[in-house]
């Protein structure tokens, strides 16, 4: 039962992540635009996304973006189908195909990394092209940036759905094969070892793919937002706009680092106090578990309030600015939730977990 409870925690984390990002079509991070590249270390040769376009034609770049993500989405679906055939319908064929599954996951990570890097390059070219066409008429350049947002966001969303569905299908198939093998005489130790290895690889790679997606969406959204604000304020040099934001973020980071020592000391004291109270129980639950769940729900209450305001005025500069802060809080909240997934839940905790996540799901659906 333990692994199924942990699996429930992980599945709910994916659900919350998908719904949260789906509402605003992405997430943000603390990094400035393209300040930090996500690196995935694998033994698979790096792939490249074959794209060519006229950097002086916005329509052609929009078409390139759509086709690029459409091709990537179809490719991952085709590769999934081929892998499922390789895995076959038996435990023995599954065991033989484990290296193929590993290769599939590593190839998808490399493909996604290359795809997002290419998207970032096209983004900058697109912004420069819009600027070169003139910023005298607000509606003209605003519509052009809006067309970019739609093409990029829709493409990212479709590609996310494609690899997420592929990963889920592969996981479900392998899970069924292992369960069938156990039901037909496979020893528990062999079953448990094989299942844990399969699940760990699936969940670890899903998390890496999600991080790539989230970081890329955040970086490009930050660029889009910064360029929009720059154009609105009469600035036309895209490189200067993005460089200016990078410098400002760097100055903020340096200012924060100056206070790190005192903050770390305070946190150490707080952590010591928390450790002494770790055995406390509230309503049959570990106190830290209930507090984490309450914080989890409180965040989504705040997020849904933000989304209601955002839907009414998606170009409000103050809202765009606060979004980054909200998603930073989201990352911190999900980090706390992830830590809970490594512990067994007692009956009271499991019941409260299901209750809270059900309420959150309903709130997220209502705020669409």
N, C-alpha and C positions, 0 to 999 in steps of 0.2 A: 504493500500500500504506500510505502514511503515514496517510491519513485513516481507513483501516479500523483501524489500530492505535490511533489516538486514540479512535475510536468504541468499541473494545473496552474501553479504560480507562473511558470514561464509562458504558458499559453495566454494567460490573462495579461501578462506584460505585453505580448505581441498585439493583443486586441486593443489595449489602451493606447499603445504607440500608433497603431494604424488609424484608429478613430481620431486621436488627437491630431495627427498630421493631416488626415483627410479633411478635417474641418477647415484648416487654413492652408492645405496643400503643401505642407512642409514644416520644417522646424528650423530654429536658429541655434547658433553656438556662440561661444565667447570669442572665437578667432575672428580677426578682420578678414576682408575679402582676399582669398587665396593666400593668406599669411602662412598657413601651415598645410602641407599636403599630407594626405593619409597614405601610409605605406603599408602594403601587405607583403610579408615575406613568404614566398613559396619557392618550390623547386621547378615550377612550370615556366616555360619560356614566356616572356612578356608578350601580350597580344597588342595589336594596334588597330585603331578604328580607321577604316579607309574612307575618308571624306574629302571632298574638294568642293569649293564654292567660290563665287565671286564676292569678295568682301566689300564691293561697292553696290551690291544689290540686296536690299533687305528682304525682298520677297524670296529670292533664291536661298538666302540663309535660313529663313523660316521653313522653307521646304526641306532643306538639308537637315534641320533639327528634327522635324517630324519623321522623315525617312530613316534617320539614324536610329532613333529610339524604336521605330516600328521594326526595323531589321533586327535590332538587338533583342526585342521581345520575341519575335518569331524564332530567332536562333536558339534562345534558351528553351523555348517550348519544344523545338525539334530535338535538341540535345537531351532534354528530359525523356522524350519518347524513346530515343535510341538507348538511353541508359536503362530504362525500365525493361526493355527487351533483353539487354545484357544481364540484368539481375535475375530475370526468369521467374519461375514460380515455385522454387524449392529452396530449402535451407542451404543445400550444398551449392546451388548456383549462386545464391546470395554471398556465401563465404568466398567463393572464387571471384566475385565481382567487387569485393571491397576496395581493391586498388583503383578500379574504374570509378567508383563513387567518390573516392578521395580526389582523383584527377578532375572529375566533373566540378566538384566544389571549388578547387583551386583555380580552374579555368574561369569559372564564373566570377570569382573575386578579381582576377586579372582583367577580365573583360569589362567589368563594371568600373574598375579604377581607370582604365584607359578611356572608356566612354565618357565618364564625368570630367576627366581632364580636357578631352576634346570639346565638351560642351562649354567649359569655362573659356576656352580660347575663342570659340565662336561668339560667346557672349560679349567679350570685349570688342571684337570686330564689329558686331552688330551695333553696339552703343556708339562706336566711332562713326559708323556709317550714318546713323540717325543724326549725330551732331553735324556731320559734314553737309547734310541736306538742309541745314538751317534750323534755328530754334526760335525764329520770329513768331511763328504761330503755335500757340500752346496746344491746341487740339491736334495738330498734325504730329508733333513729336510725342505727345502723350498717347495718342492712338498707336503710334509705332512701338512704343515701349509696352503698351498693353498687348499688342499682337505678339511681341516677344514673350511676355509673361505667359500668355495662354499656350503658345507652342511648346515652350520649355517645360512648364508645369505639367501640361497634359502628357508630354513625352516621358517625363520622370515618373509620373503616376502610373502610366501604362507599363513601363518597364518594371517598376516595383511590383505591380500585380503579377507580371509574368514570372519573375524569378521567385516571388513568394509562393505562388501557386505550384511552381515546379518543385520547390523544396518541400512543400507540404505533401505533394503527391508521392515523392520519393520516400519521405519519412513514413507516410501511411502504409505504403507497400512493404517496406522493410519491417515495419512494426507488425504487420499482419503475418508475414512469413515467419518471423521469430516466434510470435504467439502460437502459430500453427505447429511449428516444430516442437515447442514446449508441450503442447497438448498431445503430441504424438510420440513422446518419450524422450525428448532432449532433456538432459540433466539441468537442474536449476542453475548450477554454477556456470555451465556453458551458456545457458540462455541469458543469465544475468550479465555475464561478461560481454557477450555479443551485443546485448541490448544497450548496455551502458556505453560501449564504444560507438555504436551507431548513433545514439541520441546525443552524445557529447559532440561528435563531429557535426551533426546537423545543427545543433543549437549554437555551437561556437561559430560556425560559418554563417548562420543566419544573422547572428549578432554583428559579425564583421561586415556582412553585406549591408545591414541596416545602418551601421556607422558610416560606411561609405556614402550611402544614399543621403543620410541626414546631414553629414558634413558638406556634401556637394550642394544639396538644396540650400543649406544655410549660406554657404559662400556666394553662390550665384544670386540668391535673394538679397544678400547684403550689398552686392555690387549693383544690382538693379535698383534697390532703394536709394543707395548713395548717389548713383548717376541721376535718378529721377530728381532727387533733392538738388543736386548740382545744377541740372538743367533749369529747374524752377527758379533757382537763384541767379540765373544768367551765366553760369559757368559752362564752357563748351569743351574744354580740354579733358577728355575722359581719363587719360593717364594721370593728370594732375589731381582730378577729383579722387581717384582711388588711392593715389599716393598720400594725399592729405589725410584721408581716413586712417590709413595704415600708421602714419606718424602719430596721429592723435591717440589711437588705440595703444601704441607702444608707450607713449607717455603715461597713459593711465595705468598700464601694467607695471611700469617702473615705480609709479607712486604707490601702487598696492604692495609691491615687494618690500618697500621700506618699512611697512608695518607688519611684515610677516612674522618676525621673531616674537613680538609681544602677543600676536594673535595665536601663534602656535602654543605659547605657554598657557594662555587661557584655555585653549581647546584641550590641552593635556590634562589640566585640572578638571575640566568638565567631563572628559572621558573617564578619568579615574572615579569621579563621583558616580557616573553612569554605570561603571563596571560594578561598583559596590551594590548598586540597586538592581542588577541584572536578574536576580532571582525573584524579584517582587512579582506578584500576580494581581491582575485586575479582572474581575468577572470570569475567572478561570483561565485567563490568557496571560502570557508574559506581558508585563507592562510595556516593554519596548516594542513588542509586536503591535499592541493596540494603538500606541502613540504613532507608530509608523503608518498604520492603516488610516488613522484619523487625519494625519498629515497628507496622505495620499488623496483622500477624498476632498480635503480642504483645497488642495491645489486645483483639482478639476472644477470645483465650484468657482474659483477665481478665473480659471481658463475659460469656462463657459460664459461668464460675465463679459470677459474681454471679447469673445467671439461675437456676442450679440452686438456690441458696440462696433466691432470691426465690420460686420456685415452691413451695418447702416452707413458707414463711412470708411471704405477700404483705403482711401488715400490720405487719411488724417495723419499728419506728421507725428503727432504725439503718440498715437496708437502704434505706428510703425516703430517708433523708438522704444516703447514699452514692451513690444513683442519679444525683443531679444532678452530682456530681463525675465520675462515670464518663462521662456523656453530654457533659460539657464536654471531657473527654479525647477522646471520639469526634469531636467537632467539629474539634478541633485535628488529629487524625489524618487526617480526611477532607480537611482543607485541604491537608495535605502531599501526599495522594494526588492531589487535583485538580491541583496544580501539575505533577505528573509527566505528566499527560495532554497537556500542551502540547509535550512533547518527543518526538522520534522514539525508538523503542525498537530497540536492536540485537537480533540473534537470541537472544543469551544472556539479555537482559533480558526479552524477550517470553516466553521459555520459563519463566523464574523467576516472572514475573508470573502466568502461567496456573497454574503449580504451587501458588503461595501462595493464590491466590483459590479454587482447587478445594478446598484443605484448609480454608479458612475457611468455604466453603459447607457442607462436610460437618459441621464443628463446629457451625454455627448450626442446621442441621437436627437434629443430635443433642440440642441443648439446648432444643428446643421441649418 
